[in-house]
Structures are given as C-alpha cells and as structure tokens.
Amino acid sequence: MRRDKTGPVAAEETRDGPNEEAVMLQVARFMFQSFARPEEQAWRHAIDYSTTLDEPSRMLRAISETVQAMRAARVSVFRFANPACPRCARQVTPHERQFMACISCARRGEFDKAERHATLLCEGNGTGMMLAALALFPELPGARAGALH
C-alpha cells in the first residue's frame, strides 16, 4: 500500500495488478461484509479474491481467523469500506488501517507492535485469540525471528 499523509491507500496497483496488502484488505473486507450482511455470502468472494495471493489457503485462513478473533473480543462496530463498491474500496477507514498495520507488524516479526495494535482493535479486551491468529500469517522475507506470545 502506498503511504502518504493520510495513511495507506488500498486501491494502489502495480503494473502487475493490486499489491498483496490491497488484496489482503479486500479479502478481509469481504469477511467483514459476510458478518455484517450474511445474506450476501460475501465469504465466497473472499475465497475467490484470495486465490491471487501467494499461499492462498494459508492467507485466507489467517485473515479469517484474525477477523473472527477480533470480532469475539471487540464490543463496538468495526468500520470498513464496502468491498463491492470500487469507489468506496479506494478509501481505507481508520479501523482498516489499524487492522492492516497489525497484520503487517506480525508478518515483519514486530510482535510488540502487533500486540499493541491488537489491544486497540480488541478495545482492551483479551487479545490471546487474535495474537494466535496473527501467528498463522507467513512471515515476510527478512522478518525478525520470534513468536507471538
């Protein structure tokens, strides 16, 4: 994702198409949508969209588990952009930005930072399930060695 004064922009594309973080965010949005409007069965779109990622089944599971863990701990509404609206999906909400920062930190091996993001996303409630879900993501090349606790 491109970072500027307002933070990441989800719709950024390279010459080869959407970047990995943008795809991951879109998969997460479909998962969020599947809980917000279950009749739309947006989880099916999450599966389809995840096939463009490296290790699609692993990434889909990690995203799904992280979303579910956050939902279990969080009390208030999580604001996300409508994944079916191209114009809406170009914007990243503050909640989405925090969610993606949490995943990025975990993938880079910055577990202390990932835990801080998880604490905010879970609104101070237990983060154990979310940290376990974050450990399912593949680490990025060059990530610091370690494990989420």
N, C-alpha and C positions, 0 to 999 in steps of 0.2 A: 504494500500500500504506500502511496505517496504521502509524505508528511509535510504539512505546511502549517501556517499559523492556527488553523482550526483543527488539526489532527489528521488522521488517516482518511483517505477518500477511497471508498470501497470499489468504485467502478473503474479504477485505474486499470488500463490494459497495456500489455506489452505488444510488440509486433505479433507474438505468437498467441495472443488472447489474454484473458484475465489472469492476473498473478495468483499464486497459491493462496495468499491471505484473503484476497477478494472472493475466491471460490469457497474457502472455509467459512467466511462470514455469510455467504449466500446459503450454504448448507445449513448453518446454524439458524438463519432466519426462517428457512422452511421448517425446521424443527420447532422454533418458537411459534410459528403460524399453526402448526399441527396441534398445539395445545390451546392456542387462542381461539381457533376455529376448527375443531376436529372434523366437522362435516366436509371440509375441503380436502382432507387427507394429504396435506402438504408434505408429510413424511415421504411420500412416494417421489416427489420432486427432489427431496434431499438425497434420496438414493441415486436417482438419475444424475443429478448435478455432481455428486461425489465421485463419479467414475472418471472425471477429468483429473483427479488428484493422484499423486503417487501413493501407493498402498491404499486404494480407495476403501476397502472394507475396514482396515485399521483406523483410518481417519474418520470414517463415518461413525464407527463405534465410539471413538474417543470424543467426538463432538457431541453425539447423542448422550453419552454418559455424563459429560460435563454440563450440558443443558439440564438434564434431569436432576443432577446433584444440586445445581444452583436453585432450581425450582423448589426442591424439597426444603432448602434452608431459607429461601427468600420469602418475605412476607408481602412486600409491595409489588406493584406492577413493574415489569421489565419492559421498557420502551424499545421497540425495534421497528425498522423500516419494512414496509410491505415488500416481500421478495418478488411478488408478481407484477409490481409496478416499476418499470425501468427508470422512470424519473425519480421515484421515491428511493429506489435502491442505490442511487448515486450518492445519497447522503448517508452519513454514519451518525447514529444517535450517541449521546454520551454513554449510555448503558452498553451499547455495542462496542464502543471504543474501549471501555473498561474490560469487557469480556475478551476481546481480541488481544488486548495488552496482557491479560492474564495468561492466555494460551501462548503467546509469543515468548513471554518470560520463562514459562515452563519448558518450552522447546529449546531455549537457549541455555538452559541449566541454571537460570537465575531464580532459584526456588524461593528465596526470601522475598523477592519482589512478587512472584506469582502468588505467594501466600497472602501478601498484603492486598493484592487485587482481589483475591478470593474472599478475604474478610469483608471488603467493601461490597462486593457483589452479593454476598450472603447476608449482608446487613448486620454483621457482628454475630450472627448465629454460627453454629458449628460448620467448619469448613472441611472436616475429615473426608467426607464423601467426594467433595469437589476436588480436593488435592489428589485423592486416589484416582479420580477420572482423568485429571491432568497428566498423571504418570503414564497414561495409555498412549499419549501422543508420541510419535517418533521424534527423537532429538534432532536438531539441526546440526549439520556438519560444524565441528569446532565448538560445540556446546560444552559448558563446564561440566565436569564429571560430578555426579552426586545423585541423590534421590530425594523425591518429595517425602516428607515425614508425615 
